[in-house]
Amino acid sequence: MDRDKKNIAIIVLSTILIASGIGAIFLIIPESQPAIPISRVLNVGTFYGDWDLDPINTCKLKSRDIIKQVCEGLYTYNLSDPDLEIIPLLAEDYGTWDSSGTHFTIPLRQNVWFHDGTPFNAEVVKWNFERINWFMNGTGTLNTTLPPSHYLWKFLSGTLILDSTNPVTINSEYNVTINLITPYTLLESLLCHMSAFMLSPELTPKYEYISTAYGIIVGTGPFVYDYYVANSEIKFHRWDYYWREPSFFEELTIFLFEDGSSMFNSIINQSTEYVLGNYNPPCTFCPPGNITIHFSGKGLTYFFLSMNNKKINKTWRQAISYAIDYTYIIRTLREGLASRSNGPLAPNFPMYDPNIKATTLDLAKARQILVDTGITTLTANNDTTGPIADAWKAANFQSWNYSYDIESWFRKNLGVLLKDNLDLIGIEVIDQGMSWADFMNVSYGYMGPDGYDSLELHCMGWAPDYLSAYNMIVPKFSNRSTFNSAQYHNHSVEMWLDEVQSEANATKRTELYSKILHQIVEVDMPYAFLYHPNLYCTHSDDLKNVPYNSLMAFDAWSIYRDSNS
């Protein structure tokens, strides 16, 4: 990295002059003395709230960005590559599959040490996968709750991906084989997820979760975890024996803020220098001179209007999808900081099919769908005012509730838009605002005896756990997923999902994904697909080599401070 070049140049010049016999040396550096020491402390800001210290006990992006500074996996994504290529990390090289597609052999990196001095080797890998296997109840002896990441390590059938009797075979001190029960082509992507990060066996409880409040986490990464003060800060210091090269920064502190205003003020007054995640400050298009707000492209998260498929049939879902003013959502409600979604995969996501198109506003088509299915004989045109529009508004064919958290300006105003839009096709939208806590509970089926049945219309988003189309589709579109809040079910989609998880042929996998996307986006429409957020990385100007990426993953090790800024 280009660090402290000026100081190095001065030292080299002094050495040359002394070696040449010149005794009196005067180095005059105009306007650069006295030198101001370069700060080796990096202060980062994020919102406080839920996060977890144990990599296996979380799927939260905030947890990822905290844990990633301390722990590493066998593989990772190249954050400098726009395509986010998978590259070896604690693995020495890419692995190899056997002919059955159930045994994946990996050479391991040597001369790597955990922060407690434990050497990284095959025994450590085996111990970590036994821990994963136990928490996924592969042994049948789990005596605690399943972790949030459990669905990542299981087939849709509920069967564990790993061979529960022997998840890892040790071939030598630095070579292992991961054993699966049947082929699973997504394994390499899964190994990039934080639940597969390596922990020190010496200081990690094998059969207990690491406590976020008072536990410690010990990895091989560039920073050592120090402590966490609730709703205040998380502290780290540099690991000077890091196997790549020590970080430029000697200390790293992640400060936790209650709201966006406090966090934004902290970077304005330079008490923090980097904001975790996709944060759009008030000055997104006109930042102050000491701040960089970098547009990092389109986000991989997709936001959607979920429709209860048990209560709202395909005819009504199609009509609703054509009746929504998506342009208003993006330009006004999202203030231009988003792009239209054509399904669960963003254009920069693997397996995205540009031929798959979600609905656009076409009021006449929405009305014609209802006419063609015999629901009404009203005139199907694009009128939003006048006698025809009034007749549609007065029809009141259906009424459904719209659930949202009252703290969200966007969701609240989306409800106002839906009332106007859907009234034009004879649907009454009933306001069902609630607290954030209640909204989260009902959105994940936890509130009341009816679970997801209490939801009819609601807006949510889904972000990738790891970079796989399968991971973006299965949670919300498989009837075997606990996250399927729309309660969508299509037998063909289930069959194709089963096929794609074990299909080794890349061309056939692409074809299967296109069939799945066509069915859910263009035919069944369990959701109205709204938008992908634009991504902005906010940091101080003097931070260089910031790894801008569509995952919005934070990597403090890559960053250094420019002495000329």
Buried (B, 14 or more C-beta within 10 A) or exposed (E): EEBBEEEEEBEEEEEEBEEEEEEEEEEEEEEEEEEEEBEEEBBBBBBBEEBBBBBBBBBBBBBBBBBBBBBBBBBBBEBBEEEBEBBBBBBBEEBEBEEEBBBBBBBBBEEBBBBBEBBBBBBBBBBBBBBBBBBBBBBEEBEEEEBBBBBBBBBBEEEBBBBBEEBBBBBEEBBBBBBBBBBBBBBBBBBBBBBBBBBBBEBBEEEEBBBBEEBBBBBBBBBBBBEBEEEEBBBBBBBEEBBEEBBBBBBBBBBBBEEBEEBBBBBBEEEBBBBBBBBBBEEBEEBEEBBBBEEBBBBBBBBBBBBBBBBBEBBBBBBBBBBBBBEBBBEEBBEEBBBBBBBBBBBBBBBBBEEBBBBEBBBEBBBBBBEEBEBBEBBBBBBBEEEBBEBBBEBEBBEBBBBBBBEBEBBBBBBEBBBBBBBBBBBBBEBBBBEEEBBBBBBBBEBEEEBBEBBBBBBBBBBBBBBBBBBBBBBBBBBBBEBBBBBBBBEEBBEBBBBBBBBEEEEEBBBBBBBBBBBBBBEBBBBBBBBBBBBBBBBBBBBBBBBBBBBBBBBBBBBBBBBEE
